Amino acid sequence: MLPSRKLEELRVVVHRHLQANDIYSQLRSFVTDFVKEKDTSGLTSEDELLQAVQEKGVVDELLKSLREEGTGTSVAFGPSFGSGVLPLKLPAFEDADDSSRRGRSHSDLPKSGGVYLHIRILSGSAFGIDGDEDPHSQCTLHMAFKGQRCSSRPVTYEAEPQFDDSFLVTLRESKESGSPLLHIQEKIEVVVVRTEKSGETSLVGTQKIDWRKVLSSGFLSLAVELLGSANAGGAALSAGVLNLRLQLLPSAKRFILPEIEVGRTAAQERASEGQIERKFFAFAKSWWKEYLSLRPSHAQRIVKIFGAAEDGSLRPVFSFLADVRPGRYLESPRHALRFVSVLPLDSDETFGEGRSDIWHSLHTVLAKGKATVEEKGILLCSLLHSFGLDAYCVMGSCTADSGANHGVVWCVSLTPGMEWGAGEGVVLWDPLGGGRYDNLNASVRDIPLNTVGCIFNKNNFLANIQASDAIGHVRFDIGNPRHWKAMGSAMVQPVAESLTPSSGPIPLLPSTHNVFQIEQAVEDTLRALVVEHRRHLGLYTLWDESLGFILSSALSAYETERIVGVTVGNADFQHSVKRAVPEGNTFKGFPVQFVHRDPARMMGALKASTVAQDILATRGVRKTPVVC
């Protein structure tokens, strides 16, 4: 606490600065304009005025001017506060190769003539820190808006992370007539992810920001509270605060609207959304009673109409589906299946035990780089739909390693013009194991799916009302009311569009990992583990680099087989191995695939396999078999 004499001296310095720079008059002008914009029927409270001062950046600019005066630098305060538009320099992006992930550069602005929103991430505060923190962990901010995705540079994870980054997102293209900016309902989705030194990721928090308040001034300062994952049915807890600045570009007066109009439009939209949701809740309650009355056993079937969202609210399960644009990163539906199946399972527990019942948005799933059982099904169904398939999520059960049944979300695609009731044109997709089953009558015994309770997509929700929900007895003739009880598109579509307003599909972004560098590091570590293991067995290890290179073609063939289901290049591989192995020697191989890059876990799996143990303990004349 400063002594009273020092405080008085500080007040005098501030007063002189405000007088010298004519800031008092600017503040009076700002207050006058603010009061005029408010409804004349009500009084303006002190809290409302202070909030407006913060949002317009008045306090930030005042403190900045005081700091710069203290260093002897003269600074102009910019336009009057009444305009609400303060000068803001757009920093150039340093990494040109990263532009697809970082967003567009401000150098594109003068050429296109469109309308843009510049988003400046200043810093964070009140982020959760405990005593066991990894000092090397980092956090990254991911943002999605109107079919655009951006990611910040990773910064050190701490109580007050210093992001200091910016994005430039498009509100409207130059040649696009489009609807007024005020009618763009989509919110900015923000996700902060923490990454440990080991590469393990965890979700810090999420938030959806209604950016349209910037339309009342052209400039907006925000303190955004991040919400951590909630327990099912409970409220989300605060995970930290982000300090942001939004600026509308170009700074044209024709885009500026009265604050009361912006607030009224948002209130009307919330009222309309609430009405649609209440109508669906009432319908769903009646529909559920009818479903249970058809057969007592329906109460035991896996039919779930609502899921808990990130903020703890309950939403219809079909509203979690979204349009996804694979771009050039996934070449076919089978590549999409492989992509989803190798995503790490978002659970610290064994499958089926202690799993969270929160369903995250697809942008959050992509940002954190892993997914729950339900999220894998939602993501795969969205990708299959983007490839033009008539795809549905399938809620059912499968048998875990423990022998107990656990709920899963698979996908099914239906080929038009086929007899679905007879199993024709019906393809089941397993987002966990990566399997694809297109001949249900012949392969039903091999399908690791036990039951089917319901199916849904963004257009419909259908519950299985057949005598048995066992996969071998289910008929996918979804148009047959004796087999399926449908909600209908007239009820489903309005709710899905209301809860997830979108102006464009969610794009996939290129990987930021150096794949070849990671591959080499994993191989080097795994080699060292093999050498150490054999040393304990009293065996010497010598590596054959030429044979190792030949085996790489086999690995490629195995990966292709997993994607397309057809063996490719096996004859070429056998020919190469026969030429590489000296006469009188025997080649031993053990192909195994992992969906992680932890060499220690890989070595543990090899030690647990009888076949792999035999190879690791092989005593060669000159060389040991190569591990690739």
Secondary structure, DSSP 8 states (H G I E B T S, - for coil): ---HHHHHHHHHHHHHHHHHTTHHHHHHHHHHHHHHHS-TTS---HHHHHHHHHHTTHHHHHHHHHHHHHTT------S-TTT----------S-GGGHHHH---GGGHHHH--EEEEEEEEEEES----TT--TT-EEEEEEEETTEEEE---EE-SSS----EEEEEEEE-TT---S-GGG----EEEEEEEE-TTS-EEEEEEEEE-GGGGGGTSEEEEEEEEE----TTS---EEEEEEEEEEEES--GGG---HHHHHHHHHHHHHHHHHHHHHHHHHHHHHHHHHHHH-GGGGGS----EEE-TTS-EEEGGGG---EE-TTS--SHHHHHHHHHTS-BS-SS-TTSS---B---HHHHHHHT-B-HHHHHHHHHHHHHHTT--EEEEEEEEE-TTS-EEEEEEEEEE-TTS-GGGTTTEEEE-TTT--EE--HHHHGGG----EEEEEEETTEEEEE-SS--BTTT----TT-TTTEEE--HHHHHHHHHHHS--SS-EE-----S-HHHHHHHHHHHHHHHHHHHHHHTT------HHHHHHHHHHHHHHHHHHHHSS--SHHHHHHHHHHHS-TT----------SS--HHHHHHHHHH-HHHHHHHT---SS------
